Amino acid sequence: MRYLIDAIIRHGPMVKEFRLAPEGGAPLPPWQPGAHVELEFISRAGASHRNAYSMVGEEGGMLRIAVQREEGGRGGSRVLHDEFESGMTLEVSPPLDAFKLHVGRTRTVLIAGGIGITPMLPMARALDAAGASYRLHYLARDAERLVLADDWTKFNPERVQTHVTATQGRPDLAGLIGPWEEGCELHACGPSLLLEAIRAAATAQGWPQQHVRFESFGARAHDEDGPLQVVLRQTGMTLDVAPGKSILDAMIEADVFVSYECKRGECGNCYAGVVSGEPLHRDVCLNAQQRAMGMTPCVSWARGPLLELDL
């Protein structure tokens, strides 16, 4: 469906909020806290982009999303920041509920890293409305990255705690999460390294995996990644995969039959056994035993030059 950009609001040096109105005055579709939409657009240079963004909320019949400008990645966020203005249109998917809120009977812990605050805001509003016990922890490198302050400062101050790592140091994640007890739920959104640390801290305190839910963002490619030759044992195919391209995308382009869903290393649906090679795990869903035997090719890489998968 086409949406009109009604307004663009800057939040700090790196984030712009887009307020989008369905064309023709149509109402916004129903959605749940944690949902995201996918935007389709074309750059001035003719490159096609499809980017997913969490729904921050609604305002006057308009959908709110926040886009952080990323210098790396495939350039979609830069195109939105640099080339799109109020009055232009975007193709927007229906809301997708891949990161659902589970309200804890005892307490609910929300942890956001940087722009990861976006899905946490509607979650916190829903918890407020339900009278549930919760705590929102908002982590950022510096104060100017604590964006969307007009939203989270409306909550009871006792429910929200900010952590600026440049001045306060790294927070005690174990202390923020607390020990597991029946009726607790944990939701976290942020860069993969933060989520990996959160998962380790939660596991150490006895949290069952099914009560810890993640949504990640940011590029998984690292500067030191080298080219890979990926051998698929069952199909007999060999794929040359360049850094910056996911192994999963290379398999999809080669018409390899492979199961996948989130493509963000969160669901484990694309899990593949490793026959040989040294994986560099960048997922946020596999446990140590699973990592010892396989990997998620949607986000993970390997020390080159050769990786053999049981596919």
Salt bridges, closest charged atoms under 4 A:
GLU17 OE1 - HIS11 NE2 2.82
GLU17 OE2 - ARG19 NE 2.65
GLU17 OE2 - ARG64 NE 2.68
GLU38 OE1 - ARG50 NH2 2.51
GLU40 OE2 - ARG50 NH1 1.93
GLU71 OE2 - ARG69 NE 2.76
ASP82 OD1 - ARG69 NH1 2.55
GLU91 OE1 - ARG2 NH1 3.57
ASP142 OD2 - ARG141 NE 3.90
ASP142 OD2 - ARG145 NE 3.87
ASP151 OD1 - ARG64 NH2 2.87
ASP151 OD2 - ARG125 NH2 2.74
GLU181 OE2 - ARG107 NE 3.95
GLU182 OE2 - ARG105 NH2 3.91
GLU185 OE2 - HIS211 ND1 2.96
GLU185 OE1 - ARG213 NH1 2.50
GLU196 OE2 - ARG199 NH2 3.17
GLU196 OE1 - ARG291 NH2 3.09
GLU215 OE2 - ARG264 NH2 3.81
GLU224 OE2 - HIS222 ND1 3.54
ASP225 OD2 - ARG282 NH1 2.83
ASP249 OD2 - ARG74 NH2 2.86
ASP249 OD1 - LYS263 NZ 2.85
GLU253 OE2 - LYS245 NZ 2.73
GLU266 OE2 - ARG264 NE 2.98
GLU278 OE2 - ARG303 NE 2.91
ASP283 OD1 - ARG291 NH2 3.31
GLU308 OE2 - ARG233 NE 3.32
